[in-house]
Amino acid sequence: MNSEYRMKDNIESVFINLIVRMEMDIPENYEDIVQYIYKDVLETADPINWSVDDVVIGFRRWIESKK
């Protein structure tokens, strides 16, 4: 499996866990949010050593972009 797909899958898993912990329903635009977070992590985090915090920051940035 390509490392980009693996990274996106891992980001998606982290995001799902975040949604579950916040007791949220899966949003209708889930795929769009995951794509936004994925691009944000690629642009701002270490592509090898990114963390859960990077996903949280990406989600926060997505929320802020909708204001």
Secondary structure, DSSP 8 states (H G I E B T S, - for coil): --HHHHHHHHHHHHHHHHHHHTT----TTHHHHHHHHHHHHHHHS-SSS--HHHHHHHHHHHHHHT-
